[in-house]
Amino acid sequence: MPVPKKKTSKSKRGMRRSHDALTQVNVSVCPNCQEPKLPHKVCLSCGFYGDKEVISVEEE
């Protein structure tokens, strides 16, 4: 099993890990009920996608 011949410097290690950072989730507002929702997804609180009702949601 091969082992590293030289120590990896902090700079090289950091450059390799530069794409590992977490990104913040984008949240948009539902145009129908003003609740936060993920973009390009059906609103889970009212069931609308844009101006069309896609799923029926029961009211509690």
PEFEN-V17351 format. One record per pair of residues at least 24 apart in sequence whose C-alpha atoms are under 6 Angstrom apart, sorted by the first residue. I is the first residue (numbers start at 1). J is the second residue. D is the distance in whole Angstrom. If there is no record, write none. Layout:
((I J D) (I J D))
This chain:
none
